[in-house]
Amino acid sequence: MRWLRHDLLAAFFGITIFVCSVTIFTYLHFASELAPKETLINHNDTGLKLFDTKNRPFFTFYDAKLKKQILLSDIPKVTQLAIIAAEDKNFYSHPGFSPLSIARAFFDNLQGKNLSYGASTITQQLVKNSLLNPRKEILRKYQEIILAQELERRYSKNQILEMYLNSVYFGEGSFGIEEAANTYFDKQASDLNLAQSAALASILPAPSRLSLLNGNLNEVKNRQRIVLERMVEQKFITVQQKDEALEENLEIKLHQNDLNNTAPHFAIMVRDELIRQYGEEVIARAGFKVKTTIDLDWQKYAENAVAKHVETLRVNRASNGAAVVLDPKTAEIKAMVGSKDWNNDIFGKVNIALSPRPPGSAFKPIVYIKAFEDSLITPATVLKDEPTTFANFDEDKFFASFPTRTAALASLAKDPNAFYKPVDFDRKFRGPVSVRRALANSLNIPSVAVLKKLGIEKALDSAKNLGITTLRNPADYGLSLVLGAGEVKLLELTNAYAVFANNGYRNNPTAVLEIINKRGDLIYRYEPDTRQVVNEKYAFLISSILSDNKTRAEVFGNTLNISRPAAVKTGTTEDFKDAWTIGYTPGLVVGVWVGNNYNEPMDGIAGSLGAAPIWKDLMEEFTKGTPQEEFKPPEGIIKIGPCGVDLTKVATPSATEYYVKSTEPEKGCIPVKPNPSPRPSPSASQKNIPL
C-alpha cells in the first residue's frame, strides 16, 4: 500500500505543479492585454482578406463597417436583458464563471447531449473571443476561467457587459450590437425594441446558420420565442410584452451587394470553404490573410475573354459562360470565371464552375480510359460506326430474371427506354473505325459500344477515381452516359483532364496556398496530396488521341488546333443546351462552358463553336512565352505499324499506333472482333447527343 500512497502523492504534486504553472503562464502572457478595455474590444473584426499568388490583395470579407463603440447607457435595457437571458442568466451574481454550468456541460457532453444553456459565461466569452483560440480543450477552458476571474477583478459587471456588447459576433461580418442593429434593421442600437433585441440575442449561438439575412428564419423565430420566455421566467418582462413582441413583424434590411469586383465567384468559394473548415466567426475574428492560387492578371484576362465571346453569341441565344484554369501538376486554380457577369440579376450570382451540368461528349475520355485499363480496347481496336440498336441493360441478367423468354420480351415492349439507338452528330456512318478515330472525332455509336463492353458501374468508378463527385447510383444512368447524359461540375471535369495531363497523378483542386492570422501565425500551408489514380501509360494514350490534329481533322478541321501540341475534347448536350471544351498541355489545363443557366437551348451552338474559341484564346495567352512541351510516351508504351486491316483508310494517316506493351496484336496484326448482334427493338430510342 505504501507504493500506492507514494504514487498518488506524486500524481497530486505533479497535477498541482502543472496547474500552478498554467495559471502563472496564462496570467503573465495575457494579463497585459486585459487593460485598457479598448484592447479587448479591438482584438476583433479584422476581417478576411484574400491575396493572389503574387500577394496582391483583391477581395475582403467581414470588413468592419462601423468600428463604433457605444456606451452601455446607449443600449436599451431590453436589449441588455435579452442578451443576458439568452447567454448568461446569472451574469450579475457569478464570479466570472459558473461551476454548476461547467459541471452540467461536462456530464452532458459525456452523455452526448446538447446544451440548452452554454457553459461559458459572458465574461468567459469575452475572454475567449478576444484573447484565446477557439479550440474546445480542457487547458483552454481552464485558462478561460483564470482570465475571466481576473477580468471580474479589474472591471465592474456593467463594464464587462458593455465590452461584450461591443465585440460579440452577430454574423454577416457584424461585431457588436451597433453593427448588428445597422446590418439587420438599418438603425442604431439605441433604437432597438424588444422583438428586435430578442431576435439578435437568438442568433448568438450560431451566427452563420441563424443569420437574419441568409440563415434559417424559422429557427430564428423559434429561438426568439425561447429568449422571450426566458425573459419572462427571470421577470425581465411581462407575458403581455412577450406576446406583443412575438406578434411583431421583423422588418429586415435589404442590402445592396457590396462585394468587390474581381473574381467574386472564386472569392466566395474560398470563403465558404474556410467557413466549413474553421467557422465564420473564427475566420472573421482571427483576421485571416489568405494567399490564394489565382493570378490576377490571368483572372482578369479570363473574365474579359468569356464576357467578350459570350456577347458575340447573343444572336445565337447564348447568355452565359464559365471557365476554369488549372495547373495540372498541383491542381492549383489559376483563374476561375463563374459567370460572364456577376452583376446580372438573373444568372450572375450562380457559379457555373461548381454547378452540375451535362457535359456531352466531353465525358467520353472518362469511359475510354477505363476501357484501356481493363484491356477491352487499344487505340487500334476496330469498332463499327453503323446503325446499331443497343440493349440499355444487361441482357444475360435480364432474361435470366424471367421464367420465359416470352415474358421477358413482353416486359421490354412496355419500356420505351429499354433500347438505345444513337446516331453521330453529322448523321453519317463510317463503317469500321479505330478507337483513335472514334474518340478523336467524337463518334457516338462506337463510343456507346465501348461503354456497353465496359459497363455503367465501371464507367462511374472511373469518374469517381478521377475526382468527379456528382455521379453516384448506376441505376440512374443508361448507355447515354458516355455521351454526357449525367451531370458534372466544370471544375471537377477540368481536374479529371488534369490527371491525363499529369501522367495519371491526381491532386484535388485547391484555391488556397497559405493562411496567416492577425498575429502573424501560420495557420495553413498547402501541401499537394498527389496520388496516382491512373497508370501513366493509359493517360498517355488518351493524350495521344486527343492531341492528334490529323485524325481529328476529319470532323473538326483545324478549329481546335493551337500553336503547340494540345489535347482537347468538346462536348455538346441535346438541343444545344450546353457547349463545352476542355483541353490541356502538360503544363496547363483549361475548361470552358457556354450556355444558359436555365437550360434554354442555344441556336445550333456546339462545343466547337461556343466554348472552343474561348479555350483557344486562354490557352494561347497563358502559354505565351513558355517552353513547348510534348506528350512523351512513357516506359511500357510501344509504337508499331498495323497489318491485317488497312488503317490508312479507317484510322490514322500515319498508319502506326501506340500500344501498352503486351496489348499489341500478334505479329503486328490487329484482330477484328465483330460486335455481337443486338436484340431488335420494336421501338428504339432515337436520341441524338451531338459532339
C-alpha positions in Angstrom: 0.0 0.0 0.0 3.0 2.3 0.6 3.8 2.3 -3.1 0.2 3.2 -3.9 0.2 6.2 -1.5 3.6 7.3 -2.9 2.3 7.2 -6.5 -0.9 9.1 -5.5 1.1 11.7 -3.7 3.4 12.1 -6.7 0.5 12.4 -9.1 -1.1 15.0 -6.8 2.0 17.1 -6.7 2.5 16.7 -10.4 -1.0 17.9 -11.2 -0.6 20.8 -8.7 2.6 21.9 -10.2 1.1 21.7 -13.7 -2.0 23.7 -12.7 0.1 26.4 -11.0 2.4 26.6 -14.0 -0.5 27.1 -16.4 -2.0 29.7 -14.1 1.2 31.7 -13.9 1.9 31.4 -17.6 -1.6 32.4 -18.5 -1.6 35.4 -16.2 1.9 36.6 -17.4 1.1 36.0 -21.1 -2.4 37.6 -21.3 -2.7 39.9 -18.2 -1.2 42.9 -20.0 -3.9 42.6 -22.7 -6.7 42.9 -20.2 -6.3 46.6 -19.9 -7.3 49.1 -21.2 -10.7 47.7 -22.1 -10.4 49.1 -25.7 -7.7 46.5 -26.2 -10.2 43.7 -25.5 -12.7 45.1 -28.0 -10.2 45.8 -30.7 -9.0 42.2 -30.8 -12.0 41.7 -33.0 -13.3 42.3 -36.5 -10.2 42.4 -38.6 -12.0 40.6 -41.4 -10.9 38.2 -44.1 -8.5 39.4 -46.8 -7.7 37.4 -50.0 -4.5 37.9 -52.0 -3.4 36.4 -55.3 -0.4 34.2 -55.9 1.8 37.3 -56.2 0.5 38.7 -52.8 -1.7 41.3 -54.4 -4.9 42.0 -52.4 -8.1 41.6 -54.4 -11.0 40.8 -52.0 -12.2 41.3 -48.5 -15.0 39.9 -46.3 -16.2 40.9 -42.9 -14.5 44.2 -43.1 -15.8 46.2 -40.1 -18.5 48.6 -41.3 -18.7 51.0 -38.4 -16.0 50.2 -35.8 -18.1 52.3 -33.5 -18.1 51.5 -29.8 -21.1 52.7 -27.8 -21.7 53.1 -24.1 -23.9 50.7 -22.1 -26.2 53.6 -21.4 -26.9 54.0 -25.1 -28.1 50.4 -25.4 -31.7 49.8 -24.4 -32.3 47.9 -21.2 -34.5 45.3 -23.0 -31.5 44.6 -25.3 -29.1 44.1 -22.4 -31.6 41.8 -20.7 -32.3 39.8 -23.8 -28.6 39.1 -24.2 -28.3 38.2 -20.5 -31.4 35.9 -20.7 -30.1 34.1 -23.7 -26.4 33.9 -22.8 -25.9 34.1 -19.1 -28.9 34.5 -16.7 -26.7 34.6 -13.6 -24.3 37.2 -15.0 -24.7 39.7 -12.2 -24.2 37.1 -9.5 -21.4 34.7 -10.6 -17.6 35.4 -10.1 -16.8 35.2 -13.8 -17.6 31.5 -14.3 -20.3 29.2 -13.3 -19.2 25.9 -11.6 -22.7 24.5 -11.9 -22.8 25.2 -15.7 -19.4 23.8 -16.3 -20.2 20.6 -14.4 -23.5 20.2 -16.2 -21.8 20.8 -19.6 -19.1 18.2 -18.7 -21.6 15.5 -17.8 -23.9 16.4 -20.7 -21.0 16.2 -23.2 -20.1 12.7 -21.8 -23.7 11.6 -22.5 -23.7 13.2 -26.0 -26.4 15.8 -25.1 -26.9 19.3 -26.5 -26.8 22.1 -24.0 -29.8 24.4 -23.7 -27.6 26.9 -21.8 -23.9 27.4 -22.7 -21.2 26.5 -20.2 -19.4 29.8 -20.8 -20.5 33.0 -19.0 -20.5 36.3 -20.8 -17.2 37.1 -19.1 -15.6 33.9 -20.3 -16.9 34.5 -23.9 -15.3 38.0 -23.8 -12.0 36.4 -22.8 -12.3 33.6 -25.4 -13.2 35.9 -28.3 -10.6 38.4 -27.5 -7.5 36.6 -26.3 -7.7 32.8 -26.7 -8.1 30.4 -29.6 -11.5 28.9 -30.3 -10.5 25.2 -29.8 -12.5 23.3 -27.2 -9.9 21.9 -25.0 -9.7 21.4 -21.2 -6.5 23.5 -21.0 -8.1 26.4 -22.9 -11.2 26.2 -20.7 -9.0 26.4 -17.6 -7.2 29.5 -19.0 -10.5 31.0 -19.8 -11.7 30.7 -16.2 -8.4 32.2 -14.9 -8.7 35.2 -17.1 -12.4 35.6 -16.5 -11.8 35.9 -12.8 -9.1 38.5 -13.4 -11.4 40.4 -15.7 -14.1 40.4 -13.0 -11.5 41.7 -10.5 -10.5 44.6 -12.8 -13.8 45.7 -14.2 -17.4 46.1 -13.0 -20.2 43.9 -14.3 -21.6 46.8 -16.4 -18.1 47.5 -17.9 -17.8 43.8 -18.8 -21.3 43.8 -20.4 -20.5 46.9 -22.3 -17.3 45.4 -23.7 -19.1 42.2 -24.6 -21.9 44.0 -26.4 -19.4 46.0 -28.4 -17.5 42.9 -29.5 -19.7 39.8 -29.7 -20.2 38.4 -33.2 -23.7 38.6 -34.7 -23.0 37.2 -38.2 -22.7 38.8 -41.6 -19.4 40.4 -40.5 -21.1 42.4 -37.7 -19.2 42.7 -34.5 -21.0 44.4 -31.7 -24.6 45.4 -31.1 -24.3 48.7 -33.0 -23.1 47.0 -36.2 -25.8 44.3 -35.8 -28.6 46.8 -35.5 -27.4 48.6 -38.6 -26.8 45.4 -40.6 -30.1 43.7 -39.9 -32.5 46.6 -39.1 -30.9 49.7 -40.6 -31.0 51.5 -37.3 -28.8 52.4 -34.3 -28.7 50.1 -31.3 -30.3 52.8 -29.2 -33.5 52.4 -31.3 -33.9 48.6 -30.9 -37.1 47.3 -29.5 -37.9 44.1 -27.5 -38.7 42.0 -30.6 -35.6 43.0 -32.4 -33.4 42.6 -29.3 -34.7 39.1 -28.7 -34.1 38.2 -32.4 -30.5 39.4 -32.2 -29.9 37.5 -29.0 -31.3 34.4 -30.6 -28.7 34.2 -33.3 -25.6 34.4 -31.0 -25.2 30.6 -30.6 -24.7 30.1 -34.3 -24.4 33.5 -36.1 -23.8 32.0 -39.6 -26.6 29.4 -39.5 -29.1 31.8 -37.8 -28.3 35.0 -39.7 -31.4 37.1 -40.2 -30.3 37.7 -43.8 -29.2 34.3 -45.0 -30.0 31.9 -42.2 -32.9 29.7 -41.1 -35.5 32.2 -40.3 -37.9 29.6 -38.9 -35.3 28.5 -36.4 -34.5 32.1 -35.6 -38.2 32.8 -34.9 -38.4 29.7 -32.6 -35.3 30.8 -30.7 -36.7 34.3 -30.4 -39.7 32.8 -28.6 -37.4 30.9 -26.3 -35.4 34.0 -25.4 -38.6 35.9 -24.7 -39.9 33.1 -22.5 -36.6 33.1 -20.5 -37.0 36.9 -20.0 -40.5 36.2 -18.6 -39.1 33.4 -16.3 -36.5 35.8 -15.0 -39.1 38.6 -14.6 -37.3 40.9 -17.0 -40.6 41.4 -19.0 -44.3 40.5 -18.6 -46.2 37.8 -20.5 -48.1 40.6 -22.4 -44.8 42.1 -23.5 -43.6 38.7 -24.7 -46.8 38.1 -26.7 -46.7 41.5 -28.3 -43.0 41.0 -29.3 -43.8 37.6 -30.9 -46.6 39.2 -33.0 -44.4 41.9 -34.3 -43.1 41.5 -37.9 -39.4 41.8 -38.1 -38.5 44.2 -41.0 -35.1 43.0 -42.1 -32.9 45.5 -44.0 -32.3 44.5 -47.7 -28.7 45.0 -48.5 -27.1 46.3 -51.7 -24.4 44.0 -52.8 -21.1 45.4 -51.7 -18.8 42.7 -52.9 -15.5 43.5 -54.6 -15.5 43.3 -58.4 -12.5 40.9 -59.0 -13.2 37.1 -59.0 -16.3 37.2 -56.8 -17.2 33.6 -57.5 -13.7 32.4 -56.7 -13.6 34.5 -53.5 -17.0 33.2 -52.3 -15.8 29.7 -52.9 -12.7 30.3 -50.8 -14.8 31.9 -48.0 -17.3 29.1 -47.9 -14.6 26.5 -47.7 -12.9 28.4 -44.9 -16.2 28.6 -43.1 -16.6 24.8 -43.4 -13.1 24.3 -42.0 -13.0 26.9 -39.3 -16.4 28.6 -38.8 -17.4 32.0 -39.9 -16.7 33.8 -36.6 -13.3 32.3 -36.3 -12.1 33.5 -39.7 -13.6 37.0 -39.3 -12.2 37.4 -35.7 -8.8 35.9 -36.5 -8.2 38.3 -39.3 -7.2 35.7 -41.8 -4.9 36.8 -44.6 -5.2 34.2 -47.3 -2.8 33.7 -50.2 -4.8 32.1 -52.9 -3.8 30.3 -56.1 -5.2 32.7 -58.7 -3.1 35.1 -60.7 -5.0 38.4 -61.0 -3.6 39.1 -64.5 -4.9 35.7 -65.7 -8.2 36.1 -63.9 -8.9 39.5 -65.5 -7.9 38.2 -68.9 -10.2 35.1 -68.5 -13.1 37.3 -67.3 -12.8 39.6 -70.3 -12.4 36.7 -72.8 -15.5 34.9 -71.5 -17.6 38.1 -71.5 -16.4 39.2 -74.9 -17.0 35.9 -76.7 -20.4 35.2 -75.0 -21.5 38.6 -76.1 -20.9 37.6 -79.7 -23.1 34.6 -79.2 -26.2 36.6 -78.1 -27.6 36.3 -81.6 -27.4 32.5 -81.1 -29.3 32.7 -77.8 -26.4 32.1 -75.6 -26.3 34.2 -72.4 -23.6 32.9 -70.1 -20.1 31.3 -69.9 -17.7 30.0 -67.4 -14.0 28.9 -67.3 -11.5 27.2 -65.1 -7.7 27.3 -65.5 -5.6 24.8 -63.6 -2.0 23.9 -63.1 -2.2 20.1 -63.7 0.8 19.3 -61.6 -0.6 20.8 -58.4 -4.4 21.3 -59.3 -4.0 25.0 -58.2 -6.8 27.1 -59.7 -5.1 29.9 -61.6 -8.3 31.5 -62.7 -12.0 30.9 -62.3 -14.9 32.6 -64.1 -18.2 31.6 -62.6 -20.3 33.5 -65.0 -19.8 36.2 -67.6 -21.3 38.9 -65.4 -21.6 38.8 -61.6 -23.9 41.8 -61.7 -26.5 40.1 -63.9 -29.6 39.8 -61.6 -30.9 36.7 -63.5 -27.9 34.4 -63.6 -24.8 36.3 -62.5 -24.6 35.1 -58.9 -24.6 31.4 -59.8 -21.1 29.9 -60.0 -21.4 27.6 -63.1 -17.9 26.2 -62.4 -19.4 24.5 -59.4 -22.8 23.7 -60.8 -23.6 20.2 -62.1 -24.3 20.3 -65.9 -24.4 17.5 -68.5 -21.0 17.6 -70.3 -21.9 16.0 -73.6 -19.1 14.2 -75.4 -16.5 15.8 -73.1 -17.3 12.8 -70.8 -16.1 10.2 -73.4 -12.4 10.1 -72.3 -13.6 9.1 -68.8 -15.1 5.9 -70.3 -12.3 5.2 -72.8 -9.5 5.4 -70.3 -11.2 2.8 -68.1 -11.7 0.6 -71.2 -8.0 0.9 -71.9 -7.2 0.0 -68.3 -9.4 -3.1 -68.4 -7.7 -4.2 -71.8 -11.1 -4.1 -73.5 -9.7 -1.9 -76.3 -6.5 -0.4 -77.7 -6.2 2.8 -79.8 -6.2 0.5 -82.9 -9.2 -1.7 -81.9 -11.8 -1.6 -84.7 -15.3 -0.6 -83.8 -18.3 -0.3 -86.0 -19.8 3.1 -86.9 -23.1 1.9 -88.4 -26.8 1.8 -87.5 -26.9 -0.1 -84.2 -29.5 -0.7 -81.6 -28.1 -1.3 -78.1 -29.9 -3.0 -75.2 -29.9 -0.5 -72.4 -29.5 -3.3 -69.9 -27.5 -6.4 -69.1 -29.1 -8.9 -71.4 -28.0 -12.1 -69.6 -29.2 -10.9 -66.2 -32.4 -9.5 -67.6 -33.5 -12.6 -69.4 -32.5 -14.8 -66.5 -34.8 -12.9 -64.3 -37.9 -14.0 -66.2 -39.5 -17.5 -66.3 -39.8 -17.4 -70.1 -38.3 -15.5 -73.0 -41.9 -14.5 -74.0 -42.4 -12.8 -70.6 -39.1 -11.0 -71.0 -39.9 -9.7 -74.4 -43.4 -8.6 -73.2 -41.7 -6.6 -70.5 -39.3 -5.0 -73.0 -42.2 -4.0 -75.2 -43.6 -1.8 -72.4 -40.3 0.0 -71.7 -39.5 2.7 -74.3 -36.0 3.2 -72.8 -35.1 -0.5 -73.0 -33.2 0.0 -76.2 -30.9 2.8 -77.3 -30.1 3.7 -80.9 -27.6 6.6 -81.0 -26.5 8.5 -84.2 -23.4 10.5 -84.9 -23.6 14.3 -84.9 -23.5 14.6 -88.6 -25.7 11.5 -89.0 -23.1 9.8 -91.2 -22.0 6.2 -90.9 -18.3 5.4 -91.5 -18.3 1.7 -91.1 -15.2 0.1 -89.4 -13.2 2.7 -87.4 -10.4 2.5 -85.0 -10.7 3.7 -81.4 -8.4 6.5 -82.2 -10.5 7.8 -85.0 -13.7 7.3 -83.0 -12.6 9.3 -79.9 -10.6 12.0 -81.8 -13.7 12.7 -84.0 -16.2 12.2 -81.2 -18.2 9.5 -82.9 -21.2 8.5 -80.8 -22.0 5.0 -82.0 -18.6 3.5 -81.4 -18.4 5.2 -78.0 -21.7 3.7 -76.9 -20.2 0.3 -78.0 -17.2 0.9 -75.7 -19.5 1.7 -72.7 -21.6 -1.4 -73.5 -18.4 -3.5 -73.2 -17.3 -1.7 -70.1 -20.5 -1.4 -68.1 -22.1 1.5 -66.3 -20.6 0.7 -62.9 -17.1 0.7 -64.1 -17.6 3.9 -66.0 -18.8 5.5 -62.8 -15.9 4.1 -60.9 -13.6 5.7 -63.5 -15.3 9.1 -62.9 -15.1 8.8 -59.1 -11.4 7.8 -59.4 -10.7 10.9 -61.4 -12.4 13.1 -58.8 -15.9 13.5 -60.1 -18.4 13.5 -57.2 -21.8 14.1 -58.8 -22.4 10.7 -60.4 -23.4 8.0 -57.9 -26.1 5.4 -58.5 -25.6 3.2 -61.6 -29.3 2.7 -61.8 -29.8 6.3 -62.7 -27.9 6.1 -65.9 -28.0 4.2 -69.2 -25.7 4.0 -72.2 -26.2 7.7 -73.0 -23.9 8.3 -70.0 -20.9 8.1 -72.4 -22.5 10.9 -74.4 -22.7 13.1 -71.3 -26.2 12.4 -70.0 -25.0 12.6 -66.4 -24.2 15.9 -64.7 -20.7 17.0 -63.6 -19.1 20.2 -62.4 -16.8 22.1 -64.7 -14.1 22.4 -62.0 -14.2 18.6 -61.4 -14.2 17.6 -65.1 -11.4 20.0 -65.8 -9.4 18.5 -63.0 -10.1 15.0 -64.4 -8.4 16.1 -67.6 -5.6 17.4 -65.4 -5.0 13.8 -64.4 -4.4 12.9 -68.1 -2.0 15.9 -68.4 -0.2 14.9 -65.2 0.6 11.3 -66.3 -2.2 9.8 -64.2 -1.4 11.6 -61.0 -4.3 13.4 -59.3 -4.4 16.3 -56.8 -7.7 17.7 -55.5 -8.4 21.2 -56.8 -7.1 23.9 -54.4 -7.7 27.6 -54.1 -5.6 28.4 -51.0 -1.9 28.3 -50.7 -1.4 29.9 -47.2 -3.3 31.3 -44.3 -1.9 33.7 -41.7 -3.9 35.2 -38.8 -3.8 38.7 -37.5 -1.0 37.8 -35.1 1.2 36.6 -37.9 0.8 32.9 -37.0 0.9 30.5 -39.9 -2.5 28.6 -39.8 -2.2 26.6 -43.0 0.1 25.9 -45.9 -0.9 23.9 -49.0 0.9 20.6 -49.5 -0.2 18.7 -52.6 -1.6 15.3 -51.7 -0.6 13.7 -55.0 -2.0 10.2 -55.8 -1.6 8.1 -58.9 -5.1 7.1 -59.9 -4.4 6.1 -63.5 -1.4 4.3 -64.9 0.7 6.8 -66.9 0.6 4.6 -69.9 -3.2 4.8 -70.3 -3.1 8.6 -69.5 -0.6 8.9 -72.4 -3.0 7.0 -74.8 -5.8 9.5 -74.1 -3.4 12.5 -74.5 -2.1 11.0 -77.8 -5.6 10.6 -79.2 -6.9 14.0 -78.0 -3.9 15.8 -79.4 -4.0 14.1 -82.8 -4.7 17.0 -85.1 -4.5 15.0 -88.3 -7.1 12.3 -87.2 -9.4 14.9 -85.7 -9.4 17.0 -88.9 -11.9 14.6 -90.4 -14.7 16.2 -88.4 -13.2 19.3 -86.7 -10.8 20.6 -89.4 -8.4 22.9 -87.6 -11.0 24.6 -85.3 -9.4 23.0 -82.2 -5.7 23.5 -83.2 -3.4 25.9 -81.3 0.2 26.9 -81.8 1.6 24.0 -79.8 0.6 20.3 -79.1 -2.5 20.2 -77.0 -5.1 17.6 -76.2 -8.7 18.8 -76.4 -12.2 17.5 -76.3 -15.5 19.2 -77.0 -19.0 18.4 -75.7 -22.5 19.5 -76.7 -25.7 18.4 -75.0 -29.0 17.6 -76.6 -30.8 20.6 -78.2 -27.6 22.6 -77.8 -28.2 23.5 -74.1 -24.6 23.2 -73.1 -21.3 23.7 -75.0 -18.1 22.5 -73.5 -14.4 22.5 -74.4 -11.7 21.1 -72.2 -8.1 20.7 -73.2 -4.5 20.7 -71.9 -0.8 20.7 -72.5 1.5 19.0 -69.9 1.6 22.3 -68.0 -1.8 23.9 -68.3 -5.5 22.8 -68.3 -8.4 24.9 -69.4 -12.1 24.0 -69.2 -14.8 26.2 -70.7 -18.6 26.1 -70.7 -21.1 28.2 -72.7 -24.9 28.1 -72.5 -27.9 29.3 -70.5 -28.3 28.8 -66.7 -31.8 27.6 -67.0 -31.4 25.2 -69.9 -32.9 27.2 -72.7 -31.5 25.8 -76.0 -29.0 27.8 -78.0 -29.3 28.2 -81.7 -27.0 25.5 -83.1 -24.0 26.3 -80.9 -21.9 23.2 -80.4 -18.8 22.9 -78.2 -16.5 23.6 -81.1 -18.3 26.9 -81.8 -19.4 28.1 -78.4 -16.7 27.1 -76.0 -13.6 26.3 -78.2 -12.8 29.9 -79.2 -12.6 30.9 -75.5 -10.5 27.8 -74.8 -8.1 28.6 -77.7 -7.8 32.2 -76.5 -7.0 31.3 -73.0 -4.5 28.5 -73.9 -2.6 30.8 -76.3 -2.5 33.6 -73.8 -1.4 31.6 -70.8 1.2 29.5 -72.6 2.7 32.5 -74.3 6.5 32.7 -73.7 6.6 29.2 -72.1 8.6 26.3 -73.4 6.7 24.0 -75.8 6.0 20.6 -74.2 5.2 17.3 -75.9 3.2 14.4 -74.7 6.1 11.9 -74.4 5.3 8.1 -74.4 6.4 6.6 -71.0 8.2 3.4 -70.5 5.9 0.5 -71.4 4.5 2.2 -74.5 5.5 0.9 -77.9 4.6 2.2 -81.4 4.2 -0.2 -84.3 2.6 -0.4 -87.7 -0.6 -2.4 -88.3 -1.4 -5.2 -90.6 -4.5 -7.2 -91.5 -6.7 -4.2 -91.6 -5.9 -1.2 -93.8 -5.7 1.5 -91.1 -4.7 4.1 -93.7 -8.4 4.2 -94.6 -10.0 3.7 -91.2 -7.5 5.0 -88.7 -4.7 7.5 -88.6 -2.9 8.7 -91.7 0.4 7.7 -90.2 -0.7 4.0 -90.2 1.1 3.5 -86.9 -0.3 3.1 -83.4 0.7 3.3 -79.8 0.2 0.2 -77.6 0.7 -0.6 -74.0 3.3 -3.3 -74.1 1.8 -6.8 -74.2 -1.5 -5.5 -75.7 -0.1 -5.2 -79.2 -1.6 -7.7 -81.7 0.4 -10.8 -82.5 2.9 -10.3 -85.3 1.8 -6.6 -85.5 -1.7 -7.6 -86.8 -4.9 -6.2 -85.4 -7.7 -8.8 -84.7 -11.1 -7.6 -85.6 -13.9 -8.9 -83.4 -17.4 -8.1 -84.7 -19.9 -6.6 -82.3 -22.4 -9.1 -81.1 -25.7 -8.7 -82.9 -28.1 -6.8 -80.6 -31.6 -8.0 -80.0 -34.0 -5.9 -82.1 -36.4 -3.4 -80.5 -39.9 -2.6 -81.6 -39.4 1.0 -80.6 -35.7 2.1 -80.3 -34.9 5.5 -78.9 -33.6 7.9 -81.5 -31.9 10.4 -79.1 -29.1 12.3 -80.6 -26.5 13.8 -78.3 -24.0 15.6 -80.6 -20.3 16.5 -80.2 
